[in-house]
Amino acid sequence: MAINILMPALSPTMTEGKLAKWHVKVGDTIKSGQVMCEIETDKATMEVEAVDEGRVGQIVVPEGTEGVKVNAVIAILLEEGEKAVPAGAPAAPAAAPAAAPAPVAAKSAAPEPVAPAALVAAAAPSGARVFASPLAKRIAADKGLDLSRIKGSGPGGRIVKADVEQAKPGAAPAAAPAPKAAPAFTPQPILAAPGDTRIPHTAIRKVIARRMLESKQQVPHFYLTVELEIDALLAARQAINAVTEKKGAKVSVNDMVIKACAKALRDHPECNASWAEDEMIQYGAVDISVAVATDRGLITPIVRNADMKGLAQIAVEMKDLAARAKIGKLKLEEFQGGGFTISNLGMFGVKDFAAIINPPQAMILAVGAGEERVVVRKGQMVVRNMMSCTLAVDHRVVDGAMGAQYLQTLRAYVEQPAAMLA
């Protein structure tokens, strides 16, 4: 009996994905555990292995197809003895018509004039014109009376002061018309010019955009910046690499920052937490996410239990995780989760910056470049290697004093690296 191969759900948030590449073709014999295809999800590109054995009878979804729904049939396997795909098997979906390019707004186009009626409500009520003295109008306005319901005793039926003063409270103004709903926000058209290139968003880029927007809108950020002296850290790194490089592990400054952050989180478990609607989640493990730039967007692979690992082990893991992140080969558990993120732009010469929190985490550390600066020590100007670090904090989880105490502990580990190795 033919076996339907379905589009798998490779992450909890995945509802559809792109079938990026097939590693098999019609007629191939497949064994359990063999890589069949690559699926691009909202997080990464992942390999899908065969569960059943058989011969590929039909490729239902060609590679490069986007928007393939979870549990849709993507291929059909034939069991031993079957010669062809049975009648009634799913057919390859018709290619969706290419979307028509969005019209490009002319750069010289001026906005259409807005009718005055759309901007100002009509001042006069419906019906005949009401004649009243200025004083009567002012008194009526103060009392909230409707002049159209008051009979005037002045010349020609004009409403005067006495008429308004004697008016009964029942002469209230008619209910004002309900205000019109504000028009929905419409972004200004992007003015494209000859030579401009339209680049479709990847699934990962869309998720990054959505999550970062939600973070800035919904998470109350505040920022704490410290200047860390890293001369002792650099000296310790040199001494450590003299030993570890012989074993194939080269420790970077970033590896040491990962270790220091993890140790500080172990010392301050109240900071290793996330905000939930009805409770605070305080994590038992110290898992550090590290931002890695890829061609498709930012990925944050995780060093699990970083506080309990040696620097050489962290260095080996980070080298492997970063390499596989750049080619989209991370496993689901290697980039989902984590309680704290490090974003390091120091290697690009960035002195300092503020990062956006990656929900549901409560903190992210932005690490700037280490550089020689003139500082004052015991009244004397000296040159030291300094590094700026800015901690972005979710104020719902961590208060200012808690964040400052965390940074004090982090400073102690960075400036006295022997402490993190104890």
C-alpha positions in Angstrom: 0.0 0.0 0.0 1.4 3.4 -1.0 2.6 5.6 1.9 1.9 9.3 1.9 4.9 11.5 3.1 3.4 14.5 4.8 4.8 18.0 5.4 6.1 17.8 9.0 5.6 20.4 11.7 9.2 21.2 12.6 8.5 23.8 15.2 5.6 24.6 17.5 4.8 27.8 15.6 5.1 26.3 12.1 1.9 26.2 10.0 3.5 26.1 6.6 6.9 26.0 5.1 9.0 26.0 1.9 10.1 22.7 0.4 13.6 24.0 -0.3 15.3 20.9 -1.8 14.7 17.2 -2.6 17.6 14.8 -2.0 15.8 11.9 -3.7 14.1 11.5 -7.1 11.3 9.2 -8.4 12.5 5.6 -8.5 15.0 5.9 -5.7 14.9 3.3 -2.9 14.6 4.9 0.5 15.7 3.5 3.9 14.5 4.6 7.3 16.6 7.5 8.5 17.7 8.6 5.1 17.5 12.4 4.4 14.7 13.0 1.9 14.4 16.7 1.6 15.1 20.1 3.2 12.3 22.2 4.6 12.6 26.0 5.3 10.5 26.8 8.3 9.9 30.1 10.1 13.1 29.5 12.0 15.7 27.7 9.9 16.2 25.2 7.0 16.1 21.7 8.4 16.6 18.2 6.9 13.7 15.7 7.0 14.5 12.0 7.3 12.4 9.2 6.1 10.5 7.2 8.7 9.4 4.4 6.4 11.1 2.4 3.7 10.1 2.1 0.1 10.6 3.4 -3.4 9.8 7.0 -4.4 6.7 6.7 -6.6 5.8 10.4 -6.9 7.2 13.8 -5.9 3.9 15.7 -5.2 5.4 19.0 -4.2 8.4 20.2 -6.3 11.4 21.8 -4.6 11.2 25.5 -4.3 7.5 25.5 -3.5 6.5 28.0 -0.8 3.6 28.0 1.5 3.2 24.2 1.8 0.8 23.6 4.6 1.7 21.3 7.5 0.3 17.7 6.9 0.0 18.3 3.2 1.2 15.3 1.0 4.6 16.1 -0.4 5.6 12.7 -1.8 4.4 9.1 -2.1 6.4 5.9 -1.3 5.6 2.6 -2.9 6.0 -0.5 -0.8 7.7 -3.7 -2.0 5.7 -5.2 -4.9 3.9 -2.0 -5.9 4.6 -1.0 -9.5 2.9 2.4 -9.7 1.1 5.1 -7.7 -2.5 4.0 -7.2 -5.3 6.0 -8.9 -6.6 8.8 -6.8 -3.3 9.7 -5.3 -2.7 13.5 -4.7 -1.6 15.3 -7.8 1.1 17.9 -7.8 -0.4 21.3 -7.0 -0.7 23.8 -9.8 1.8 26.5 -9.7 0.3 29.6 -8.2 0.2 32.5 -10.6 2.9 35.0 -10.1 1.7 38.0 -8.2 1.4 41.1 -10.3 4.0 43.6 -9.3 2.7 46.4 -7.1 2.2 49.6 -8.9 5.0 52.0 -8.3 3.8 55.4 -7.2 4.9 58.3 -9.4 7.4 60.4 -7.5 5.8 63.6 -8.7 2.3 62.6 -7.7 0.8 65.0 -5.2 -1.7 63.9 -2.5 -5.3 64.2 -3.4 -7.1 67.2 -1.8 -9.3 66.3 1.1 -12.8 67.6 1.0 -13.5 70.1 3.8 -16.5 68.0 4.9 -14.1 65.2 5.8 -12.1 67.4 8.1 -14.8 69.5 9.9 -18.2 68.4 11.1 -21.1 70.5 10.0 -21.7 73.3 12.5 -25.4 73.9 12.0 -28.0 71.3 12.9 -30.5 70.0 10.4 -33.6 72.1 10.1 -34.3 75.9 10.1 -31.8 78.5 11.2 -32.0 79.5 14.8 -31.9 83.2 15.7 -30.6 84.1 19.1 -28.6 86.9 20.7 -24.9 86.3 21.4 -25.6 86.4 25.2 -28.4 83.8 24.8 -26.1 81.6 22.8 -23.4 81.7 25.5 -25.8 81.0 28.4 -27.4 78.1 26.4 -24.0 76.7 25.8 -23.1 76.9 29.5 -26.3 75.2 30.5 -26.1 72.6 27.7 -29.4 73.7 26.2 -30.6 73.2 22.6 -31.6 76.5 21.2 -33.8 74.9 18.6 -36.1 73.7 21.3 -36.5 77.2 22.9 -39.2 79.6 21.8 -38.0 83.1 21.4 -39.8 86.2 22.7 -37.7 88.8 21.0 -38.5 90.6 17.7 -39.2 88.1 14.9 -39.0 85.2 17.4 -35.4 85.9 18.3 -34.2 84.1 21.4 -33.0 86.4 24.1 -31.4 86.1 27.6 -34.7 85.8 29.4 -35.9 82.9 27.2 -32.8 80.9 27.9 -32.9 81.6 31.7 -36.5 80.5 31.9 -36.0 77.4 29.7 -36.7 74.0 31.4 -34.0 71.4 31.7 -35.9 69.3 29.2 -34.6 71.6 26.5 -31.5 69.6 26.2 -29.5 69.4 23.0 -30.2 66.6 20.7 -27.7 63.7 20.8 -24.6 64.6 18.8 -24.0 62.3 15.9 -21.6 59.5 16.6 -18.1 60.4 15.6 -16.8 58.6 12.6 -14.2 55.9 13.1 -10.7 57.0 12.4 -9.5 55.6 9.1 -7.1 52.6 9.2 -3.4 53.5 9.0 -2.2 53.2 5.5 1.6 53.2 5.0 2.9 55.6 2.4 3.7 54.0 -0.9 7.4 53.2 -1.5 8.7 55.1 -4.4 10.7 52.7 -6.5 13.0 54.0 -9.2 14.6 52.3 -12.2 17.5 50.1 -11.0 15.8 49.4 -7.6 15.6 45.7 -6.7 12.6 44.0 -5.0 13.8 41.2 -2.7 11.1 38.9 -1.3 11.1 38.3 2.5 12.3 35.0 3.7 10.3 33.1 6.3 13.0 33.8 8.9 13.1 37.6 8.1 9.3 37.8 8.5 9.5 36.2 11.9 12.4 38.4 13.0 10.4 41.5 11.9 7.3 40.4 13.7 9.0 39.4 16.9 11.2 42.5 17.2 8.2 44.8 16.6 6.2 42.9 19.2 9.1 43.2 21.6 9.5 46.9 21.3 5.7 47.5 21.5 4.9 45.1 24.4 8.1 44.8 26.5 9.0 47.7 28.7 12.7 48.0 28.0 15.3 49.8 30.1 19.0 49.9 29.6 22.1 49.7 31.8 25.6 50.4 30.5 28.9 49.5 32.0 32.5 49.9 31.0 34.5 46.8 31.7 38.3 46.6 31.9 39.4 43.5 30.0 43.2 43.4 30.3 43.1 40.5 32.7 40.5 38.8 30.5 42.8 39.1 27.5 45.8 37.8 29.4 43.8 34.8 30.7 42.6 34.1 27.2 46.1 34.0 25.9 47.2 31.7 28.6 44.2 29.4 28.1 44.7 29.2 24.3 48.4 28.2 24.8 47.0 25.0 26.2 43.7 24.5 24.4 44.9 25.3 20.9 46.9 22.1 21.0 43.6 20.2 21.5 41.9 22.0 18.6 40.0 24.5 20.7 40.6 28.3 20.5 38.8 30.4 23.1 37.5 33.8 22.0 36.6 36.8 24.0 33.0 36.0 23.2 33.3 32.5 24.7 34.6 34.1 27.9 31.7 36.6 28.0 29.3 33.6 27.6 30.8 31.9 30.6 30.8 35.1 32.7 27.2 35.9 31.8 26.2 32.3 32.7 28.0 32.4 36.0 26.4 35.7 36.9 23.0 34.3 36.1 23.6 31.3 38.4 24.5 33.9 41.1 21.3 35.9 40.4 18.6 33.3 39.6 15.9 36.0 39.8 17.3 37.4 36.6 17.1 34.1 34.8 13.4 34.3 34.4 10.5 35.2 32.0 7.2 37.0 32.3 4.0 35.0 31.8 0.5 36.3 32.1 -0.2 34.8 35.5 3.2 34.0 36.9 7.0 34.4 36.6 8.9 31.5 35.2 12.4 31.1 36.8 14.6 28.8 34.9 16.6 26.0 36.7 19.2 25.7 33.9 21.4 28.5 32.6 21.1 28.4 28.8 22.7 31.2 26.9 21.5 32.2 23.4 24.1 33.8 21.1 23.1 36.0 18.2 24.6 34.7 14.9 24.2 36.7 11.6 23.3 34.6 8.6 22.4 35.4 5.0 18.7 34.7 5.9 18.6 36.7 9.1 19.6 36.5 12.8 19.6 33.1 14.5 20.3 32.5 18.2 21.8 29.0 18.8 22.0 28.0 22.5 24.8 26.9 24.7 23.0 24.7 27.2 24.1 24.7 30.9 26.8 27.2 30.0 27.6 27.9 33.7 28.7 24.3 34.2 30.9 24.0 31.0 34.6 24.8 30.6 35.8 27.5 28.3 37.2 25.0 25.8 33.9 23.1 25.6 32.0 26.4 25.1 34.5 27.4 22.3 34.0 24.1 20.5 30.2 24.2 20.8 30.0 27.8 19.6 32.2 27.2 16.6 30.0 24.2 15.6 26.7 26.0 16.3 27.7 29.2 14.5 28.9 27.2 11.4 25.7 25.2 11.2 23.5 28.3 11.9 24.9 30.0 8.8 24.0 27.2 6.5 20.6 26.5 8.2 21.5 23.1 9.6 20.6 23.6 13.3 18.3 21.2 15.0 15.1 22.5 16.6 16.4 22.1 20.2 19.6 24.0 19.3 17.9 27.3 18.7 14.6 27.2 20.6 14.6 28.2 24.2 17.3 29.9 26.2 17.0 32.3 29.1 19.4 35.1 28.1 20.9 36.4 24.9 24.3 37.9 24.0 24.7 40.0 20.9 28.3 40.9 20.1 29.1 43.5 17.4 32.6 44.2 18.8 34.3 42.4 15.9 32.8 45.0 13.6 34.3 47.8 15.5 31.0 49.0 17.1 31.8 50.7 20.3 28.4 50.4 22.0 24.8 49.8 21.1 21.5 48.7 22.6 19.9 45.4 21.6 16.2 44.5 21.5 15.0 41.8 23.9 14.2 38.4 22.4 10.9 37.4 24.1 10.1 35.6 26.3 13.6 36.2 27.6 14.0 39.1 30.0 17.5 40.3 29.2 20.0 40.7 26.3 23.6 41.9 26.6 24.9 44.1 23.8 28.7 43.7 23.7 30.8 46.4 22.0 34.4 46.4 20.8 37.4 46.1 23.2 39.7 49.0 22.7 42.5 50.9 24.4 41.2 54.0 26.2 42.7 56.5 28.6 41.2 56.0 32.1 42.0 57.3 35.6 43.3 54.9 38.1 44.3 56.2 41.6 44.5 59.7 40.3 46.7 58.8 37.3 45.8 58.6 33.7 46.6 55.2 32.3 45.8 53.2 29.1 43.6 50.2 29.6 41.6 47.8 27.3 38.0 48.7 27.9 34.8 47.2 26.6 31.3 48.7 26.7 28.4 46.4 27.5 24.7 47.5 27.5 22.1 45.3 29.2 18.5 45.6 27.9 16.1 44.5 30.6 12.4 43.7 30.7 11.2 45.9 33.6 8.3 43.5 34.4 10.8 40.8 35.4 13.9 42.6 36.5 14.0 45.9 38.4 16.7 48.5 38.0 18.6 47.5 41.2 18.4 43.8 40.3 19.9 44.6 36.8 22.6 46.7 38.4 23.5 44.0 40.8 23.7 41.5 38.0 26.1 43.8 36.1 28.3 44.2 39.2 28.7 40.4 39.4 29.4 40.2 35.6 32.1 42.9 36.0 33.7 40.8 38.8 33.9 37.7 36.5 35.2 39.7 33.5 37.8 41.8 35.4 38.9 38.8 37.5 38.5 35.9 35.1 40.1 33.4 37.6 36.8 33.7 39.5 34.8 32.2 36.6 37.1 29.2 36.4 36.9 28.3 40.1 
